Each structure stands twice: as structure tokens, then as C-alpha cells.
Amino acid sequence: MSVRRVALLTAGGFAPCLSSAVGGLISRYSEIAPEIEIIAYEHGYWGLLQGKKIVISDVVREKAAVLHDFGGSPIGNSRVKLTNAADCVKRGLVKEGQNPLQVAADQLKADGVDVLHTIGGDDTNITAADLAAYLHENNYDLTVVGLPKTIDNDVVPIKQSLGAWSAAEQASVFAQNVIGEHRSGPRMLIVHEVMGRSCGWLTAAAAMKYREWLNTQEFLPEIGLSKGRWDIHAVYIPETSIDLDAEAERLKAIMDAQGNVNIFLSEGAGVPEIIKEIEEAGGEVARDPFGHVRLDSINPGNWFAKQFARRLGAEKVMVQKSGYFSRSAKANEQDLRLIQSMVDLAVECALRGEAGVIGHDEEDGDRLKAIAFPRIAGHKPFDTTTEWYTELLEDIGQS
């Protein structure tokens, strides 16, 4: 396959890998195939539908490594589903009666794109698969090679998604400051709400990272600086049910003994119960173009804080969300190594015309390869029998 022009796009929510992945792809192509032109569609499929693109210049090629020092995405993200024509029309991305897949395909043809690299989660890459299939059906040869991005680490069948390790580390850093608020009032309840719609991996990993930090600290209980007050007292994730009454009884004992309680909560925990409560009261739950509940509109952290505050006799309650702090960070060393290995294989696959999403395939001995698009799915549950997680729960008295 002869590749003359490559296009990049990042889509969905941010993760601490997008800037590095873009920089890595630009650097790799410049190293092994400098004759190939590179463009980037601004704000993902939003820019593709409107033909808004950046032509990667020689200056950017030379200085692409600068992108490793930043979080976010230099080329921009958005949430656009090409098979949701009504939403695309509503947002002014296509005209009434137009098929967004055709509009996107026509733009790729007009731009002479031979390879499209999509950097995103399951929604982004499934949309890419829809686009690739449409192009194939209409006799246009395009290779789509995706990179898996999600801080939830919940893409099937990929072992580790780009950015998740960094996000967990940053959520721990966030908590180290927030939990310092526990002495700002007597009987203090702190809820640290972590991103994770359907998967509790990030919340669990953030709690693990936080306790790793906690175990390196020296305390001075004689003046009130005790490890117990800085510890995590509960971790709640979507994969496990929560007995509010039993947990309230356990946590009240902690509150009575030391005057504060700290909870790590996945934003997806308890969501069915919250939705039911809203709808039974006659309310309506907002959803995004992909049909996902807009979690910021139902405020899971506030709901849990309300449930526990009275039961625990809390005098002061604080709910803090680490999501945007974590997801917009730059990639850490662990993620940078993963990004580099995936980027190198992504370019190799693109040049030989092999489509798919790059990742360590859990159903093939964790082998790094291009995984066929039809096998990609979201909402992979966190394995709650994972040894480090069960040990964590046991340590905090929640098991």
C-alpha cells in the first residue's frame, strides 16, 4: 500500500496521553517516512465534518517532542457520533438530509487521506470502524488505525489504555491536598469523586496510589497528625453494591473515634439508584449524543454525601471532583513508555495497510497487536478480585 497522506484526530474526553500520542505519531512518521504528509483534524470528527484541519509543518515535525510536556490535546477534542445524524444536524455539522458518514468520507477523499489515526476510547474507535466500513463499501481505500485512550481503562479486550496510569497518579495527588481539609472542622466528611462511568478501575487505582503515598509519610499523632485521619475509609465503585445502612454504621464508628471520614467514590457508583430517584420524582436525566447519562447533571458525589452526612452526624461535608485535574495532565513515565510502543506499532501497521486498534490483547496472551475493530467494546468491568484491590479493602476495614 502506498501512503501519501496521513490524518490524525483525537476525540472523546481528555486523557493524559493525547498530546504525547500526537507528538509520537508525528515524530515516528518523520523518522521513518518523512515524505508522507500529515494533517490533523481539529476537535476530532467535528473538524472532519467541516474540513477544519491543521497541516503539520516542518517546524512541528522538528519540535514534536515538545508535545510530551503537556496534557490536553493540541489538535482539540469533541464528542461527535457520525451515526447520530440528528445530533450532527442539530449542532450544524451537517445539513438536514445529509449522512454524516458520507460527509466525513467525502472530506477524507477530498483531502487525499490514505491513513486515519484515531486516538480515543471505544466510542471514538467504533465510530472510526463505522467510517472505515462505509468507505470500503463505497470503494475508497482507507486504513484506520486507532490508539486506545481512556482514563477508565475499560476498553475490551485491551489490557491497559493510554493515560489511565497517569490519571490514577494525578487523582492521588489531588486527594493528598483535598484530604488535608479534614481538620477544617469537627466531624468532617470528605467525598473524593473520581471519574469512572461504568468501571471502577480508576477509583481503585487512585486509592492504591494514594495509600502508597500515605505509607511513605511520617506522622505526629501527639499533636493530631495521625495516619488514621489521612487514610481512606471507604472505596465505592460501580461493580459492587453498597449497603448504605451497614456502611453508615461502620463509618460512624470511625467518625466518632477520630472526627473525620474520607471516601473515594467512582462517579458511576450508585447511578441506577440516583436515576430511579430522579425519574420517580418526575425529573428527566440528561444524556450525551452517545446515549450516556450526563453524570455532572446528577452529581453522584453530592447524592452520596447527602446519604451519609445525616447518618454519620457530619457537621461539615466536602465533595471534590478530581476528574478534570487528572484527565488534562501530561503523561507520566509509565504511560510514555506505553505510548511509544503503541505508536511505533501503529505506524508500522498503517504502512502495511493493517487496520485495527493497537493494544495488548487480553484474549491473546496480552500480545501487543492491531485488534480488529469489531472486537472493540466499552464498559469493561474492573475485576474486583484483583489482589491489590482486595488487599486495599481489607486494610481499610471494608472487606
The 8 nearest C-alpha neighbors of each residue, nearest first, counted from 0:
[[1, 352, 351, 2, 350, 349, 113, 140],
 [0, 2, 3, 350, 113, 351, 352, 4],
 [3, 1, 113, 4, 0, 350, 35, 114],
 [2, 4, 35, 36, 1, 113, 5, 112],
 [5, 3, 36, 112, 35, 113, 37, 2],
 [4, 6, 114, 37, 112, 115, 113, 36],
 [5, 7, 38, 115, 39, 37, 116, 114],
 [8, 6, 39, 116, 115, 117, 40, 38],
 [7, 9, 43, 117, 40, 39, 118, 116],
 [10, 8, 118, 43, 76, 119, 117, 75],
 [9, 11, 76, 43, 119, 77, 123, 78],
 [10, 12, 78, 77, 119, 76, 123, 13],
 [13, 11, 10, 14, 76, 77, 78, 149],
 [12, 14, 326, 71, 327, 11, 15, 17],
 [13, 15, 326, 162, 16, 150, 327, 149],
 [16, 14, 162, 330, 329, 328, 326, 70],
 [15, 17, 162, 330, 19, 14, 18, 20],
 [16, 18, 20, 72, 19, 15, 21, 14],
 [17, 19, 72, 21, 66, 20, 16, 70],
 [20, 18, 67, 22, 16, 21, 17, 66],
 [19, 21, 23, 17, 22, 18, 16, 24],
 [22, 20, 18, 24, 23, 19, 17, 25],
 [23, 21, 63, 19, 25, 20, 66, 24],
 [22, 24, 20, 26, 21, 25, 19, 27],
 [23, 25, 27, 21, 26, 22, 342, 20],
 [24, 26, 22, 28, 23, 27, 29, 60],
 [27, 25, 29, 23, 24, 28, 63, 22],
 [26, 28, 30, 24, 29, 25, 23, 31],
 [29, 27, 32, 30, 31, 25, 26, 33],
 [28, 30, 33, 26, 27, 32, 31, 25],
 [31, 29, 27, 28, 32, 26, 33, 25],
 [30, 32, 28, 29, 33, 27, 26, 34],
 [31, 33, 28, 34, 29, 35, 30, 27],
 [34, 32, 29, 35, 28, 30, 31, 36],
 [33, 35, 32, 36, 3, 29, 28, 31],
 [36, 34, 3, 33, 4, 32, 37, 2],
 [35, 37, 4, 5, 3, 34, 38, 55],
 [38, 36, 5, 55, 6, 4, 54, 35],
 [37, 39, 54, 6, 55, 53, 5, 7],
 [40, 38, 7, 53, 6, 52, 8, 41],
 [39, 41, 52, 46, 8, 47, 43, 51],
 [40, 42, 46, 74, 75, 52, 43, 51],
 [43, 41, 76, 75, 77, 46, 45, 74],
 [42, 44, 8, 10, 9, 76, 45, 41],
 [43, 45, 47, 46, 79, 48, 42, 10],
 [46, 44, 43, 48, 47, 42, 79, 77],
 [47, 45, 51, 41, 49, 40, 44, 48],
 [46, 48, 44, 50, 49, 45, 40, 103],
 [47, 49, 103, 46, 45, 50, 44, 102],
 [50, 48, 46, 47, 51, 92, 45, 106],
 [49, 51, 47, 46, 48, 52, 106, 40],
 [52, 50, 46, 49, 41, 40, 47, 53],
 [51, 53, 40, 39, 41, 50, 38, 54],
 [52, 54, 39, 38, 55, 40, 41, 51],
 [53, 55, 38, 56, 37, 39, 52, 36],
 [54, 56, 38, 37, 59, 53, 57, 60],
 [57, 55, 59, 58, 54, 60, 37, 61],
 [56, 58, 60, 59, 61, 55, 62, 29],
 [59, 57, 61, 56, 60, 62, 55, 63],
 [60, 58, 62, 56, 61, 63, 57, 55],
 [61, 59, 57, 63, 58, 62, 25, 26],
 [62, 60, 58, 59, 63, 57, 26, 64],
 [61, 63, 59, 64, 60, 65, 58, 66],
 [62, 64, 22, 65, 60, 59, 66, 61],
 [65, 63, 66, 62, 67, 22, 26, 23],
 [66, 64, 63, 67, 68, 62, 22, 69],
 [65, 67, 64, 68, 18, 22, 19, 69],
 [68, 66, 19, 65, 69, 64, 18, 22],
 [69, 67, 66, 65, 329, 70, 19, 64],
 [70, 68, 329, 67, 66, 18, 71, 328],
 [329, 69, 71, 328, 327, 15, 18, 72],
 [70, 72, 327, 13, 18, 17, 73, 69],
 [71, 73, 18, 75, 17, 74, 70, 76],
 [74, 72, 75, 18, 71, 66, 17, 21],
 [73, 75, 41, 72, 42, 39, 40, 76],
 [76, 74, 42, 72, 41, 73, 9, 43],
 [75, 77, 42, 10, 43, 9, 11, 72],
 [78, 76, 42, 10, 11, 43, 79, 45],
 [77, 79, 11, 10, 80, 76, 288, 12],
 [78, 80, 44, 77, 81, 45, 288, 87],
 [81, 79, 83, 82, 126, 288, 289, 78],
 [80, 82, 99, 83, 100, 79, 126, 84],
 [81, 83, 80, 84, 99, 100, 126, 129],
 [84, 82, 80, 81, 85, 86, 87, 288],
 [83, 85, 87, 86, 82, 99, 88, 98],
 [86, 84, 88, 87, 83, 89, 95, 90],
 [85, 87, 89, 88, 84, 83, 90, 288],
 [88, 86, 84, 92, 90, 89, 85, 93],
 [89, 87, 91, 93, 85, 86, 90, 94],
 [90, 88, 86, 87, 91, 85, 92, 93],
 [91, 89, 87, 88, 92, 86, 93, 85],
 [90, 92, 88, 89, 93, 87, 94, 86],
 [91, 93, 87, 90, 88, 48, 49, 45],
 [94, 92, 88, 91, 87, 97, 99, 95],
 [95, 93, 97, 88, 96, 91, 92, 87],
 [94, 96, 97, 88, 93, 85, 84, 98],
 [95, 97, 94, 98, 93, 84, 88, 85],
 [96, 98, 94, 95, 99, 93, 102, 101],
 [97, 99, 101, 100, 102, 84, 96, 93],
 [100, 98, 102, 81, 101, 103, 84, 97],
 [101, 99, 103, 98, 102, 81, 130, 104],
 [100, 102, 104, 98, 99, 103, 105, 97],
 [103, 101, 99, 105, 104, 100, 48, 106],
 [102, 104, 106, 48, 100, 101, 105, 47],
 [105, 103, 101, 107, 106, 102, 100, 108],
 [106, 104, 108, 102, 103, 107, 101, 109],
 [105, 107, 109, 103, 108, 104, 110, 102],
 [106, 108, 110, 104, 112, 109, 105, 111],
 [107, 109, 105, 111, 106, 110, 104, 112],
 [110, 108, 106, 107, 111, 105, 112, 104],
 [109, 111, 107, 108, 112, 106, 4, 105],
 [112, 110, 108, 109, 107, 113, 4, 3],
 [113, 111, 4, 107, 110, 5, 114, 108],
 [112, 114, 141, 4, 2, 5, 142, 111],
 [115, 113, 5, 142, 141, 112, 143, 6],
 [116, 114, 143, 6, 7, 5, 142, 117],
 [117, 115, 7, 144, 145, 143, 6, 8],
 [116, 118, 145, 8, 9, 7, 119, 146],
 [119, 117, 146, 9, 145, 148, 147, 8],
 [120, 118, 148, 123, 10, 147, 9, 11],
 [121, 119, 148, 149, 123, 147, 122, 124],
 [120, 122, 124, 377, 123, 376, 125, 154],
 [123, 121, 125, 120, 124, 126, 119, 377],
 [124, 122, 119, 126, 120, 121, 125, 10],
 [123, 125, 127, 121, 126, 122, 128, 145],
 [126, 124, 128, 122, 127, 123, 121, 129],
 [125, 127, 129, 123, 124, 128, 122, 130],
 [128, 126, 124, 130, 125, 129, 131, 123],
 [127, 129, 125, 131, 126, 130, 372, 132],
 [130, 128, 126, 132, 127, 131, 133, 125],
 [129, 131, 127, 133, 128, 132, 100, 134],
 [130, 132, 128, 134, 133, 129, 127, 135],
 [133, 131, 135, 129, 130, 134, 128, 136],
 [134, 132, 130, 136, 131, 135, 129, 137],
 [133, 135, 137, 139, 131, 136, 132, 130],
 [136, 134, 132, 138, 137, 133, 139, 131],
 [135, 137, 133, 134, 138, 132, 139, 131],
 [136, 138, 134, 135, 139, 133, 132, 140],
 [139, 137, 135, 136, 134, 140, 133, 141],
 [140, 138, 134, 135, 137, 141, 136, 108],
 [139, 141, 135, 138, 142, 134, 113, 131],
 [142, 140, 113, 114, 139, 143, 131, 134],
 [143, 141, 114, 354, 352, 115, 113, 144],
 [142, 144, 115, 354, 114, 116, 141, 145],
 [145, 143, 116, 354, 355, 356, 115, 345],
 [144, 146, 356, 117, 116, 118, 355, 357],
 [145, 147, 118, 357, 356, 117, 148, 119],
 [148, 146, 160, 120, 119, 161, 118, 145],
 [147, 149, 119, 120, 161, 160, 118, 146],
 [150, 148, 151, 120, 152, 160, 14, 163],
 [149, 151, 163, 152, 162, 14, 166, 201],
 [150, 152, 149, 153, 195, 201, 200, 198],
 [153, 151, 160, 150, 149, 163, 159, 154],
 [152, 154, 379, 378, 151, 377, 198, 155],
 [153, 155, 377, 157, 379, 376, 156, 152],
 [156, 154, 376, 157, 375, 379, 377, 153],
 [155, 157, 361, 360, 154, 158, 375, 362],
 [158, 156, 360, 155, 359, 358, 154, 159],
 [157, 159, 359, 361, 360, 156, 160, 365],
 [160, 158, 157, 152, 161, 359, 358, 163],
 [161, 159, 152, 147, 148, 149, 163, 162],
 [160, 162, 148, 163, 16, 147, 334, 149],
 [161, 163, 15, 16, 14, 165, 150, 164],
 [164, 162, 150, 166, 165, 161, 152, 160],
 [163, 165, 167, 166, 162, 168, 334, 333],
 [166, 164, 168, 162, 331, 163, 167, 330],
 [165, 167, 325, 163, 169, 168, 164, 326],
 [168, 166, 205, 170, 164, 169, 165, 204],
 [167, 169, 165, 171, 166, 170, 208, 205],
 [168, 170, 172, 325, 166, 171, 167, 165],
 [171, 169, 173, 167, 172, 168, 325, 205],
 [170, 172, 209, 174, 168, 169, 205, 173],
 [171, 173, 169, 175, 170, 174, 168, 176],
 [174, 172, 170, 171, 175, 176, 169, 321],
 [175, 173, 177, 171, 176, 172, 178, 170],
 [174, 176, 172, 173, 178, 177, 171, 179],
 [177, 175, 179, 174, 178, 173, 172, 180],
 [176, 178, 174, 179, 180, 175, 173, 319],
 [179, 177, 180, 176, 181, 174, 175, 229],
 [178, 180, 176, 177, 181, 175, 182, 229],
 [181, 179, 178, 183, 182, 177, 176, 189],
 [180, 182, 179, 183, 178, 187, 259, 184],
 [183, 181, 184, 180, 185, 179, 187, 259],
 [184, 182, 180, 181, 185, 187, 179, 315],
 [183, 185, 182, 187, 315, 186, 181, 314],
 [184, 186, 187, 258, 314, 182, 183, 315],
 [187, 185, 258, 313, 259, 314, 254, 315],
 [186, 188, 259, 315, 185, 313, 181, 316],
 [189, 187, 316, 260, 259, 313, 261, 317],
 [190, 188, 317, 261, 318, 316, 262, 260],
 [191, 189, 318, 262, 192, 261, 263, 317],
 [190, 192, 263, 319, 320, 264, 262, 318],
 [191, 193, 320, 264, 300, 265, 266, 319],
 [194, 192, 265, 202, 321, 322, 266, 264],
 [193, 195, 322, 266, 265, 196, 192, 201],
 [194, 196, 198, 151, 265, 266, 267, 199],
 [197, 195, 267, 198, 266, 194, 265, 237],
 [198, 196, 267, 378, 195, 237, 199, 380],
 [197, 199, 380, 195, 381, 200, 196, 237],
 [198, 200, 236, 202, 201, 381, 195, 237],
 [199, 201, 203, 381, 202, 198, 204, 151],
 [202, 200, 204, 203, 151, 199, 167, 205],
 [203, 201, 205, 199, 204, 200, 265, 193],
 [202, 204, 206, 200, 201, 205, 199, 207],
 [203, 205, 207, 201, 206, 202, 167, 200],
 [206, 204, 167, 208, 202, 171, 207, 203],
 [207, 205, 209, 203, 204, 208, 202, 210],
 [206, 208, 204, 210, 205, 209, 211, 203],
 [209, 207, 211, 205, 206, 210, 171, 204],
 [208, 210, 171, 206, 212, 211, 207, 205],
 [209, 211, 213, 212, 207, 208, 214, 206],
 [210, 212, 208, 214, 209, 213, 207, 215],
 [213, 211, 209, 210, 215, 214, 208, 216],
 [214, 212, 210, 215, 211, 216, 209, 230],
 [213, 215, 211, 212, 216, 210, 217, 226],
 [216, 214, 212, 213, 211, 217, 210, 218],
 [217, 215, 213, 214, 218, 212, 226, 211],
 [216, 218, 215, 219, 214, 226, 213, 225],
 [219, 217, 225, 224, 220, 226, 216, 223],
 [218, 220, 224, 221, 225, 222, 223, 217],
 [221, 219, 225, 224, 223, 222, 218, 226],
 [222, 220, 219, 223, 224, 225, 218, 226],
 [221, 223, 220, 224, 219, 225, 218, 182],
 [224, 222, 220, 225, 221, 219, 228, 218],
 [225, 223, 220, 219, 218, 222, 226, 221],
 [226, 224, 220, 227, 228, 218, 223, 219],
 [225, 227, 229, 228, 230, 218, 224, 213],
 [226, 228, 230, 225, 229, 257, 231, 232],
 [227, 229, 226, 225, 230, 259, 257, 181],
 [230, 228, 226, 227, 178, 225, 231, 179],
 [229, 231, 227, 228, 226, 232, 261, 213],
 [232, 230, 261, 233, 262, 395, 229, 263],
 [231, 233, 261, 395, 262, 260, 230, 234],
 [232, 234, 262, 231, 263, 235, 397, 261],
 [235, 233, 263, 264, 262, 236, 232, 203],
 [236, 234, 264, 265, 268, 263, 233, 237],
 [235, 237, 199, 268, 265, 238, 239, 264],
 [238, 236, 268, 267, 239, 199, 197, 198],
 [239, 237, 236, 199, 380, 240, 198, 381],
 [240, 238, 237, 236, 241, 235, 268, 383],
 [239, 241, 242, 238, 237, 269, 236, 268],
 [242, 240, 243, 239, 235, 246, 269, 245],
 [241, 243, 245, 244, 246, 240, 247, 239],
 [242, 244, 246, 245, 241, 247, 306, 307],
 [243, 245, 247, 246, 242, 248, 310, 249],
 [246, 244, 248, 247, 242, 243, 249, 241],
 [245, 247, 249, 243, 248, 244, 250, 242],
 [248, 246, 244, 250, 245, 249, 251, 243],
 [247, 249, 245, 251, 246, 250, 244, 252],
 [250, 248, 246, 247, 252, 251, 245, 253],
 [249, 251, 253, 247, 252, 248, 246, 254],
 [252, 250, 311, 254, 248, 253, 249, 247],
 [251, 253, 255, 250, 254, 249, 256, 248],
 [254, 252, 250, 256, 251, 255, 257, 260],
 [253, 255, 258, 251, 259, 252, 256, 257],
 [256, 254, 252, 253, 258, 257, 251, 186],
 [257, 255, 253, 254, 252, 258, 251, 259],
 [256, 258, 254, 255, 259, 253, 228, 227],
 [257, 259, 186, 254, 255, 185, 256, 187],
 [260, 258, 187, 254, 186, 188, 257, 181],
 [259, 261, 188, 254, 232, 189, 187, 262],
 [262, 260, 189, 231, 232, 190, 188, 259],
 [261, 263, 190, 233, 232, 191, 234, 231],
 [264, 262, 234, 191, 190, 192, 233, 235],
 [265, 263, 192, 235, 234, 193, 191, 262],
 [264, 266, 193, 236, 267, 268, 195, 202],
 [265, 267, 194, 195, 268, 299, 193, 192],
 [268, 266, 196, 265, 237, 270, 197, 195],
 [269, 267, 237, 236, 265, 270, 266, 235],
 [268, 270, 272, 271, 267, 273, 237, 299],
 [269, 271, 273, 272, 267, 268, 274, 299],
 [272, 270, 274, 273, 269, 275, 268, 276],
 [273, 271, 275, 270, 269, 274, 276, 277],
 [272, 274, 270, 276, 275, 271, 277, 269],
 [275, 273, 277, 271, 276, 272, 270, 278],
 [274, 276, 272, 278, 273, 277, 279, 271],
 [275, 277, 273, 279, 274, 278, 272, 280],
 [278, 276, 274, 282, 280, 275, 279, 273],
 [277, 279, 282, 281, 280, 275, 276, 283],
 [280, 278, 276, 281, 277, 275, 282, 274],
 [279, 281, 277, 278, 282, 276, 275, 283],
 [282, 280, 278, 279, 277, 283, 276, 275],
 [281, 283, 278, 277, 280, 284, 279, 276],
 [284, 282, 278, 285, 281, 277, 274, 280],
 [283, 285, 286, 282, 292, 274, 277, 278],
 [286, 284, 293, 292, 283, 296, 287, 294],
 [285, 287, 292, 293, 291, 290, 284, 288],
 [286, 288, 290, 289, 291, 293, 292, 285],
 [289, 287, 290, 86, 80, 286, 79, 83],
 [288, 290, 287, 291, 80, 286, 122, 83],
 [291, 289, 287, 286, 288, 292, 293, 285],
 [292, 290, 286, 287, 289, 293, 288, 294],
 [291, 293, 286, 294, 285, 287, 290, 284],
 [294, 292, 286, 295, 285, 296, 287, 291],
 [293, 295, 296, 297, 292, 298, 266, 299],
 [294, 296, 298, 293, 297, 299, 292, 266],
 [295, 297, 294, 293, 298, 285, 284, 292],
 [296, 298, 294, 295, 299, 293, 273, 284],
 [299, 297, 295, 301, 300, 296, 294, 302],
 [300, 298, 302, 301, 266, 297, 303, 270],
 [301, 299, 303, 302, 298, 192, 304, 318],
 [300, 302, 304, 298, 299, 303, 305, 318],
 [301, 303, 299, 305, 300, 304, 306, 298],
 [304, 302, 306, 305, 300, 301, 299, 307],
 [303, 305, 301, 307, 306, 302, 308, 300],
 [304, 306, 302, 303, 308, 307, 301, 309],
 [307, 305, 303, 304, 308, 302, 309, 310],
 [306, 308, 310, 304, 305, 309, 311, 303],
 [309, 307, 313, 311, 305, 310, 304, 312],
 [310, 308, 312, 311, 307, 313, 306, 305],
 [309, 311, 307, 308, 312, 247, 306, 251],
 [312, 310, 251, 308, 313, 309, 307, 247],
 [311, 313, 309, 310, 308, 314, 186, 251],
 [312, 314, 186, 308, 311, 315, 187, 188],
 [315, 313, 186, 187, 312, 185, 316, 184],
 [314, 316, 187, 313, 188, 184, 186, 317],
 [317, 315, 188, 187, 189, 313, 318, 314],
 [316, 318, 189, 190, 188, 319, 315, 187],
 [319, 317, 190, 189, 191, 300, 301, 316],
 [318, 320, 191, 192, 190, 317, 321, 177],
 [321, 319, 192, 322, 191, 193, 318, 323],
 [320, 322, 324, 193, 170, 323, 325, 173],
 [323, 321, 325, 194, 324, 320, 193, 326],
 [322, 324, 326, 325, 321, 327, 320, 13],
 [323, 325, 321, 322, 326, 327, 328, 169],
 [326, 324, 166, 169, 322, 323, 170, 328],
 [325, 327, 14, 323, 13, 15, 328, 166],
 [328, 326, 71, 70, 325, 15, 324, 14],
 [329, 327, 70, 15, 326, 325, 330, 324],
 [70, 328, 330, 15, 69, 68, 331, 16],
 [331, 329, 15, 16, 334, 165, 335, 162],
 [330, 332, 334, 165, 333, 335, 329, 164],
 [333, 331, 335, 334, 336, 330, 165, 337],
 [332, 334, 336, 335, 331, 337, 164, 165],
 [335, 333, 337, 336, 331, 332, 330, 338],
 [334, 336, 332, 338, 337, 333, 330, 331],
 [335, 337, 339, 334, 338, 333, 332, 340],
 [338, 336, 334, 340, 335, 339, 341, 333],
 [339, 337, 335, 341, 336, 340, 342, 334],
 [340, 338, 342, 336, 337, 341, 343, 335],
 [339, 341, 337, 343, 338, 342, 336, 344],
 [340, 342, 338, 344, 339, 343, 345, 357],
 [341, 343, 345, 339, 344, 340, 338, 24],
 [344, 342, 340, 346, 345, 341, 339, 347],
 [343, 345, 347, 341, 342, 346, 348, 340],
 [346, 344, 342, 348, 347, 343, 341, 349],
 [347, 345, 349, 348, 344, 343, 350, 342],
 [346, 348, 344, 350, 345, 349, 343, 351],
 [349, 347, 353, 345, 351, 346, 350, 344],
 [350, 348, 346, 352, 351, 347, 353, 345],
 [349, 351, 347, 348, 352, 346, 2, 0],
 [350, 352, 348, 349, 353, 0, 347, 1],
 [353, 351, 349, 350, 142, 348, 0, 354],
 [354, 352, 348, 351, 349, 142, 355, 369],
 [355, 353, 144, 143, 142, 352, 369, 348],
 [356, 354, 371, 369, 370, 144, 372, 145],
 [355, 357, 145, 370, 369, 146, 144, 358],
 [356, 358, 369, 146, 368, 370, 145, 341],
 [359, 357, 367, 157, 368, 360, 356, 369],
 [358, 360, 367, 365, 366, 157, 158, 361],
 [359, 361, 365, 157, 363, 366, 362, 156],
 [362, 360, 365, 363, 156, 158, 364, 157],
 [361, 363, 360, 364, 156, 365, 157, 366],
 [364, 362, 360, 361, 365, 366, 359, 367],
 [363, 365, 366, 361, 362, 360, 359, 367],
 [366, 364, 360, 361, 359, 363, 367, 158],
 [367, 365, 359, 360, 364, 363, 368, 361],
 [368, 366, 359, 358, 360, 365, 357, 369],
 [369, 367, 357, 358, 370, 366, 359, 360],
 [368, 370, 357, 355, 356, 371, 358, 354],
 [371, 369, 355, 356, 368, 357, 372, 358],
 [370, 372, 355, 373, 374, 369, 356, 354],
 [371, 373, 355, 375, 374, 128, 370, 356],
 [374, 372, 375, 371, 128, 125, 376, 370],
 [375, 373, 372, 371, 376, 370, 156, 155],
 [376, 374, 372, 155, 373, 121, 156, 154],
 [377, 375, 155, 121, 154, 374, 378, 156],
 [376, 378, 154, 121, 379, 155, 153, 375],
 [379, 377, 153, 197, 380, 198, 154, 376],
 [378, 380, 153, 377, 155, 154, 381, 198],
 [381, 379, 198, 378, 382, 153, 238, 197],
 [380, 382, 200, 198, 199, 383, 379, 238],
 [381, 383, 384, 385, 380, 200, 238, 199],
 [382, 384, 385, 381, 388, 389, 238, 239],
 [383, 385, 382, 386, 389, 388, 387, 381],
 [386, 384, 383, 388, 382, 387, 389, 381],
 [385, 387, 389, 388, 384, 390, 383, 391],
 [388, 386, 390, 389, 385, 391, 207, 384],
 [387, 389, 391, 390, 386, 385, 392, 383],
 [388, 390, 392, 386, 391, 387, 393, 384],
 [391, 389, 393, 387, 388, 392, 394, 386],
 [390, 392, 388, 394, 389, 393, 387, 395],
 [393, 391, 397, 398, 389, 395, 394, 390],
 [392, 394, 398, 390, 396, 391, 395, 397],
 [395, 393, 391, 392, 396, 390, 397, 398],
 [394, 396, 392, 393, 397, 232, 391, 231],
 [397, 395, 393, 394, 398, 392, 232, 233],
 [396, 398, 392, 395, 393, 233, 232, 394],
 [397, 393, 392, 396, 389, 395, 394, 390]]
